[in-house]
Amino acid sequence: MNLSKILGFVTPILILFASSSCNKILDMHPQDKLQDEEIYSSVRNYEQGVLGVYAELQTEYNILIGSIFADEARLASDNMGVNGYANNLHRWNYASDDDILLMAWKNAYASIYKINLLLSNSERVVRSGTAEEEKLNNLVAELKALRSFIHFGLHQIYGDFNKNTGNYTVPYVTTVDIHQKPPKLPTTEFYAQAEKDIIEALASGTGQSDIGRFSDDAIHAYASRFYLYQKKYKEAIIHASPLVTKYKLAEGEHYTALWQDVRNTEVILAFRRNNNNEIRPNTLWRNYGSGKTLFYPSYKILNHLEQEKGERYALFEDIEEEAPIGKYPGNTYADNLNDVKAFRISELYLILAEAYLFENRVAESSEMLAALRRARGIDRTATAVRIDDILVERFTELCFEGHRYFDLKRLERTLDRDTEDLALTTDRKQLLPTDPNYKLPIPFKETQINPDLKW
């Protein structure tokens, strides 16, 4: 990895202020950034730099890859040409120079660089009084939470989840040396560094109540996901349990309204999007410029949803043969614009269901699933569950939110599509965990620049 190339690829402006009137403050090349004084002239200006990180972060790549690489989506006929969007990735026929893999890598590490730049210069921020000192500490905590979260997103795509000897994942970058070429990290070391940022962020607290930014609740939600992936179930329970008592599940029309950004019921963190964002969750499934549909929900997911006939199915039932992907249908003002729902309380119910199950607290596991299904209009009494029950529930509840492939990957499950969901009859129906194409590679261009990323 060569950060100078990553940063040049993404943008010459490393930190955009949320207000366009302030853009001139940081409108300079990367090497000039540390010499800039205005960004550090006040806590208020420094906070605008933090907001700039949110503005350019593109978590949509994780949504896309997590959804199309497994069995949630099927390729639309409009998208089957040579230059089809994410076509090869969906069909498990990709190469390490696939554009989507490269873009996901570059955007994430560019965002991490911005965070590290702000963190390494936090002491330069001019502040007066206890209140401003506390505010600065809150902003530093927020940046550390973001740094851990973004690294974890990279780990989901490119890393080995298990902590066995010989498993490696992406570099965890904490410096601002744009010429560094860090090697892949042992998975255990990666988790230790990511956890350190989580712990430090929670110790200081972010002081945030804005749903569009990392609040302490959002850090706890992220921590519960983080520990679930490591099979640290006790820790996952500790972080998730208080949230399910604090946040209500959306029911009835409130569930539909949350996808239209009308209500934020059950949303813990939502990354805001506007027309300045080139990639938005809606644009993953449809090209609004050309009017072409890129992906439809798979028949496999539609069949599951139809069987339950609950609120979830209502999002997808408009067109039987070519049902649109009903999540992120647009808001009141535009059909191609929605905020990214990074954490919903329903995911925490599912995390608890899984964690309780593996802690042999089966009754509590069952009740988590039962409560979620009742909220979705599906009557279910609390009964003993298996991990397969939880995976099916995650499949239907979290579809098109970027979880499915990563769920199967972390549990070493086969990727298995229904025959009718194949783009061509010659396409592969299964991908085993032992298959070389099961784990996505670090982009070829990055391994060419930095050979230490190859092994």
N, C-alpha and C positions, 0 to 999 in steps of 0.2 A: 504494500500500500504506500502510495506517495501522495501525501495530502496536498501538495502544491498543485498536482494535476487534478485531484478531486475538486478542489476549490475553484480552479480555473474553469472547470467543466460546468459547475453549477451556476456560479454568479461571481462577478467581481465585487459585489457588495456583500460582505459577510454577515452583517447584522442589520436587518431592516427595522426601522422603527414602525410601530403600529400606526402612527400618524404620519401621513405622507409629507406633511410640512416639516417633519424632522429628518427626512431621509438624507438631506445634505450632510448631516453630522457624520455619518459613517459611509458616505459615498466615495470610497477610496479603495485602493488595492490592498490585498492581504498584508503585504509587508509594511504598509503604512499604519496598520490598525493599532499597534501598540503605542504609536506616537500620538495618537489622537487624544486630546484632552477633554473635549466637550462631553463625551459619553460618561466620563467619570467625574464631571464637575458637580453632579448632584445625584442623590438617591433616585430622584424622579427620572432623570435621564437614563440612569443605569437600568431602571425598571423598563423603560422603553426598549432597551436592548434585549431584555428578557422576553418581552412580548414579540420581538422580532424573530426569536428562535421558534416560537409557536407558529408564526406566520409562514415560515418556510419549511416546516417539518411536514413530510409527506408519509404519513402512516398508511396511506392507501395501498402502498405496495404490499404490505403484510396482509391487508384485506384481500387483495387480488390473488396473491400466491396461495394464501391459506385456503381460499375458496375454490379456485379453478384446478388446483393440482390434485384434489381429491375427487369426491363424487357428488359435490353439490351442484355443479354447473355442467351444461352441455353447450357445445359450440354452435352458434347461429350460422346459418348458411351464408349470411352476409360477410362472415369473418373467416372464411375458409380458403382465401386466396394465399398466394405466396407471401404477401406482406400482412397477413392477418394479425390482429392485435393479440399477443400472448398465445397464439395458435399452437406453436410448437411446445410451449411450456405445458399447456393444457393436455396435449396428446403424448406427453412424456417422450417427446422426440426432439428435445432441446439440445443445445450445446452450451459450453461454458461462456461463450461470448454472446449469449442471449441478451438483448437490450434491457429487458425487464430486470434481470439479475444485476446488470451493471448500474442501472438507474437507482435501484433500491439501495445498493451499496454506497454509491456516491452521495446521494441525498442524506443518508443517515450519518455518514462520517463528516460531511460538511456541517451538519447541525451540531455534531459533537465538538467539532473544532470551535464553532461559535461559543458554545457553552464553556469550553476550556479557556477560551480567550477572556471571557467575562469573569470566570472564577479566578484566574491567575492574576487579574488586575483589580479584584474587589477591594483590596486594601487601599487602592488609590482613590476610591470614591470619597468625595468631600461630603461629610455629614456633620450635623451639629445636634447635640442633645441625645438623650436616651432613646427617644421615639425613633429617630432616624437610624440610630445604631441597630435597634431591634428590627426595623424594616429591612435594612441591608442584610442582616442575618437571615431573615425570612426569605429574601430573594436568593441568597446563596443556597439555602436549603432546597428551594424550588428547582434551581439549576441542577443540583446533585440528583434530585429525584428524576428529572428529565434525562440526565446523562445515563443513569442506570436503565431507565425505561427504553431509551433508544438503542443502547447496546443490547438489551434483551431482545428487542425486535430483530436485530441483526442475527443474534444467536438462534432465534427461532428459524430463520431462513437457512443459514449456512452452517450451523453448529451441530456437534454431537451432544445430545441431551444427557445421556448416561455419564456417570462420573467414573467409569471404569478406567483402569490404567490404559493409556494409549489413546484416549478420546480427547479430541481437540476442538476448539471453536475459534471465534473471531478475536482479534486483538481488542483489549480494553484500553482505550486511549485517554490519557489524563493530562497530556502536555500540549503545548502549542508549537512544537517543532514541526513545521510543515514539510520538512524533508525526511522525517523519520520513516523507517521501514520496519515496523514492529512485526514480530512473528505471530503465528497462531498461538493461542494460549491453551494449556491443559484446561479442560472444562471445570475442574475443581478450582483452579486459580481464578478463572473468569467469574465463577459464582461468588468467590470470596470478595473480589473487587466490587462487583455489582451490589452485594449485600452491604458492604461498607458504606457505599453511597446512600443506600436505603436507611441504614441505621442512623447515619449522621443527619440526614434530612429530617427524620422523625424526631431526633433529639432536639433540633432547633425549632422545627415546625415551620410551615410556610405562611401561616396566618391568613391563608386564602379562603374566601367563601365563593369566589367566582367559579361557576361550573366549567368555564372554559380554560381553567388553569389547574395545576396540581395543588389541590388542597391536601390537608393531612388525611382526610378520608380517601382521597384518590391514591395517596401513597400506600395506605393500608390495603386498598383493593388490588393495587399492583403487586404488593408484597405477597398477598395470598396466592395470586397467579404464579409468581416467581417461586414460591416454596412448593406449590403443587407440582410444578415441572420437575423439581428435585426429589419428589416423594417425601418431603418433610411435612407430613400431614399435621402434626401437632402445631407447627408454626403457621401453617395455612389456616387452621381453625382459629388460632389466636387473633389473626389479623382480619378474618372474614366475619367472625361471629358478631362483633358489635355493630357491624354495618347492616346486617339483615334485621336487626331490631330498630335501626334508625331510619332506613329507607323502605318505602312501600313499593310493592310490585304494582306495575300498571295493570289495570283491569279494563275490559270492555273498550270503549272508544278512546280511553286514555292511552291504550297500547298503540292503536293506530296513530294517534296524535303525536306520540313521541317521535315516530319516524318522519313526520311532517314538520318537526321542530315547532309544533304548536304548544306542546307541553314537554317538560323535562322530568316527568314522573319516572322514578327509578334510575335516572341517569346520574352517575357520579362524576364523570368527566367526559366532556364533549369538545373536541378540537373544532374551533369555528372555521367556517369556510365562506369565501365570498367570490365574486367573479374574477378577482385577481389571482386566485389559485388555479393553476393550469390543470391540476388533477384534483378531482373531488370524488366522493364515493359513488355518485351517480354515473360519472363518466367511465367507470370501470366496465360497465355493462352495456353502455350505449354511446355511440358517437353522435352527439347532438348536432354537430356541424353538417354531417352527411345524412343524418337520419337513420343510420344503419344500427341494427342491434348486434352486439358483439357476443353476448352470452345469454342463454335462458337458464332458468332453474332446471336441474336434471329431473327426469321422470322419477328417479329414485326418491328425491326429496319431496316431490309433489305427491307421490303415492303415500309417503309417511304422513304428510300434512293432511291429506284428504281423509285418511283413516281416522284421524283424531277430530276433525271438523271443529277445531277451536279457533281462537282469535288469530293464531299464527297462520292458519290456512286462509283466513279472510284476506290476508295481504297478497295472496298469489292466485286467487280463484277467478279473476276477471276473464281470462282467456284460457281455455282448456289446453289446446294444442301448443300455443305459443304464449304461455303465461309469462308476464313480465316478472322480473325480479322485484318483488314488492317492497323490499326494504329500501329506504332512501328514494322515495318517489318524487322528491322535490318539496319545496315549501310553498307558502301562500303566494309568493312572488315569482318563483321560477321553478320549472320542472327539472332543472339540472343542478340544483343547489341544495345541499343539506350539510349540516355539521356531522363530524365523525363521532359516533358514540364509542368512545374508547373503553369505558367501563360502565356497565349496567348492573344493577343489583341482582338481576336474574343470574348472571354469571357467578356471583358469589354464592347463591343458593346451590348451584351446580358444583362449585368448588367444595363447598361444605358437604354435599352429598357424597362426593368421591372421597374426601378426606375422612369423614365419619366411617364410611364403609371399610376403608383400609385400617382404621383404628378399632375395628370391630364394634362400632357403635351403630348397629344396623338400623335400629328403630329410628334414630335421629336422621340417618341417611335417607330412609324412606320418607320421613316427614318433610324433608327439604324438597324432594321430588314432588310429593303430593301437594305441597303448598304452591309450588310453581305451576303445576298443571291445573289446579283449581283457579288460579289467577288468569290462566289462559282459556278458561271455559271448558276445561276437560276434567270431568269428575274422576277422582281416583282416591281410593282409600290407601292409607299407609300400609305397605306390605314390604316384606324383605326384598332387597334389590341385589342385582349383580352389577359388575362394572359395565357389562354390555347394555344394561338398562340406562345407565348414566350416559354412556356414549351416544345412544339413540336420542336421549333427551337433549344432549349438547348439539347433536346434529340438527335437530328440528328447531331448537330455541335460538341457537347462535349462528344459523346458516347465513352466509354472505357477510359475516363480520370478521372473517379471517382466522377461524379457529380449527376447522376440520382437519386439514392436512397436518397441522402441528399437534393436534390431539392424537391422531393415529401414529405420528412419528414418535412422540414421547412415550407411547405405550407399545411401540414396535408392532403395529398392526398392519396388515396387508391393505393396500389401496385397492378397492374393488368396485368397479362400475357395473351397472346393469347394461346388458347388451344394447338396448334401445337408446342408450345415452352415448354410444360411440359415434364419433364424427363419420368414420368409415368402417365398414365391416372388417377391414384389415387392421384396424387399430387394436392396441392391446387392451384387454379387459382388466387385468390385474398387474399390480406392481408390488413385488415382495420386498420386505425390509432389507433383504440381502442383495437386492438388485442394485447395480452401480448407479442407476438413475433415480433411486429412491431418495437419496440425500443430495440436495442441490449444491452445486460447487461454487466456490468463491470465483468471481468473474475472471475470465482468462486474462484480460488486460491488467488486472491487479496482480495476478501471479507472475506475469511477465516482468512487471516493474519490481516486484518484491518476491523473489523465489522462496523466501521463508514462509509464504502463505500456501505453498503447494502441498506440504506434507501434513 
